[in-house]
Structures are given as structure tokens and as C-alpha cells.
Amino acid sequence: MADRERLLLDLFTEIAVVEHLVRNFLDPIEPLGMSAAQFGALNYFIRNNREEERKGILAWIFQVEEAEMDGHLRALETRGYVARRPDGDDEIIVLTDAGRDAHRGAIAAMAPEVEPLMSEFRDEELEQTVAVLQEVRRIFDNLPER
């Protein structure tokens, strides 16, 4: 295997392992009882400063079937974190104030757990790492559908 191919394989391996470790860390986020996928949906709204989004778009963004996305949204709706509004063949999912509060609570609950990890890195290192991962994501987002 060529050095560049090996480097790319190492990158994908590390991303996959870190993703697995993060999911195990986040699932469930106590004391809120949210799965990592449910937190991810709330985080999408907050991170993108969105008040609402179509359910079909959320399924596409998270690359899951609409039925799976519906299950995550149903759990969030039951807790009052999102509301639904019919929109033709789709639904509009609306982030509620309770959803914003739940997101803040989840971040606060995680803070003591992630502090040992955060203390291992300088802010500049984290910023560089985030920039590289965002570029990897951007490239994947723009690859043709298979």
C-alpha cells in the first residue's frame, strides 16, 4: 500500500474509532436520557441557528431512513424538545424552548466528563483539528451520490 493510501486509511480508522468512543460516551446523556442521535438532532438546530427544519431534510443530513429519523424525533417530541407541523408530504420539525434548555443541560452535564480530554489540548490544536475534520466533511458532502 502506498504511503498516501496508508495515511488516508489511518485517518479513516481514527475517525471511526473516535466516533465509536464518542457515541459510547454520549449514549445516553444523563440526566436527560437522550441518545447520541437525539442529542445530534438538537445540536443540529443549535449549531446551525435553525428554528425549524423539514423531517426529510433531517433524515438526509443524518443519512438515515425517514422512519429512523421519525423515531428519534418522536422521542424528542415526547419530552417536549421539538414540535411537529404538517407540511404537505413532509413535516416541519420545530425546536422548542425546552429543546434549547435540554441542549444546554446536556452540554453542562458533559462538561465535567470532557474536561480531562480538553485539558490535554491547546485551543489552537483543537481549532486546527476541527478545521481539518470540517474540510473532510465538506468533501464528503460534495461527493456524488452512490
C-alpha positions in Angstrom: 0.0 0.0 0.0 1.3 3.4 -0.9 2.2 5.9 1.8 -0.6 8.3 0.9 -3.2 5.5 0.8 -2.0 4.2 4.2 -2.3 7.7 5.6 -5.8 8.1 4.3 -6.7 4.6 5.8 -5.2 5.7 9.1 -7.3 8.9 9.0 -10.5 7.0 8.4 -9.6 4.4 11.1 -9.0 7.1 13.7 -12.2 9.0 12.8 -14.2 5.7 13.0 -12.7 4.8 16.4 -13.2 8.3 17.8 -16.8 8.3 16.5 -17.4 5.0 18.3 -15.9 6.2 21.5 -17.9 9.5 21.4 -21.2 7.6 20.8 -20.5 5.4 23.7 -19.7 8.4 25.8 -22.8 10.3 24.7 -25.3 7.5 24.7 -27.2 8.1 26.9 -26.5 11.6 28.1 -27.5 11.7 31.7 -29.5 13.0 33.3 -31.6 13.9 30.2 -31.9 10.3 28.9 -31.2 11.3 25.3 -29.4 9.1 22.8 -26.5 10.5 20.9 -28.7 10.6 17.8 -31.4 12.6 19.7 -28.7 15.0 21.0 -27.3 15.2 17.5 -30.7 16.4 16.2 -30.9 19.1 18.9 -27.3 20.0 18.2 -28.1 20.5 14.5 -30.7 23.1 15.3 -28.5 24.9 17.8 -25.2 24.7 15.7 -27.0 26.0 12.6 -29.1 28.5 14.4 -32.2 26.9 13.0 -35.7 27.2 14.5 -37.2 24.6 12.2 -36.4 22.0 9.6 -38.2 19.5 7.4 -38.1 16.0 8.7 -37.0 14.7 5.2 -34.1 17.1 5.3 -33.0 16.0 8.7 -33.1 12.4 7.6 -30.9 13.3 4.6 -28.5 15.3 6.8 -28.1 12.4 9.2 -28.1 9.9 6.4 -30.8 7.7 7.9 -34.1 6.5 6.6 -37.1 8.8 7.4 -38.6 6.1 9.7 -35.4 6.0 11.8 -35.3 9.8 12.0 -39.0 9.8 12.9 -38.2 7.5 15.9 -35.6 10.0 17.2 -37.9 12.9 16.6 -40.8 11.1 18.3 -38.6 10.6 21.4 -37.7 14.3 21.4 -41.3 15.3 20.9 -42.4 13.2 23.8 -40.1 15.2 26.0 -41.3 18.4 24.5 -38.0 19.2 22.9 -39.4 19.5 19.4 -42.9 20.0 17.9 -44.2 18.9 14.5 -46.2 20.7 12.0 -47.6 19.0 8.8 -46.3 20.3 5.5 -47.6 18.5 2.5 -46.0 15.1 2.3 -43.4 16.1 4.9 -43.4 17.6 8.4 -41.7 20.7 9.8 -39.8 20.0 13.0 -39.7 23.0 15.3 -37.1 23.3 18.1 -38.9 24.3 21.3 -37.6 26.4 24.3 -37.5 23.1 26.2 -35.3 21.6 23.5 -32.9 24.6 23.8 -32.8 24.1 27.5 -32.2 20.3 27.1 -29.3 21.0 24.8 -27.8 23.5 27.3 -28.4 20.9 30.1 -26.7 18.2 28.1 -23.7 20.4 27.4 -23.5 21.2 31.1 -23.8 17.5 32.1 -21.0 16.6 29.7 -18.6 19.4 30.8 -17.1 17.6 33.8 -16.7 14.5 31.8 -14.9 16.1 28.8 -12.7 18.4 30.9 -9.9 15.8 31.2 -9.9 15.5 27.4 -10.0 19.2 26.9 -7.1 19.8 29.3 -4.9 17.6 27.0 -5.1 20.1 24.1 -4.4 23.7 23.5 -7.2 25.7 21.9 -5.1 26.2 18.8 -4.7 22.4 18.4 -8.4 21.8 18.7 -9.2 24.6 16.2 -6.8 23.1 13.7 -8.3 19.6 14.2 -11.8 20.9 13.8 -10.9 22.8 10.6 -9.4 19.6 9.1 -12.4 17.5 10.0 -14.8 20.1 8.7 -12.9 20.0 5.4 -13.1 16.2 5.3 -16.9 16.5 5.9 -17.3 19.2 3.2 -15.5 17.0 0.7 -17.7 14.0 1.6 -20.9 16.2 1.5 -20.0 17.2 -2.1 -19.1 13.7 -3.4 -21.6 12.3 -6.0 -24.4 10.1 -4.5 -23.7 6.4 -4.9 
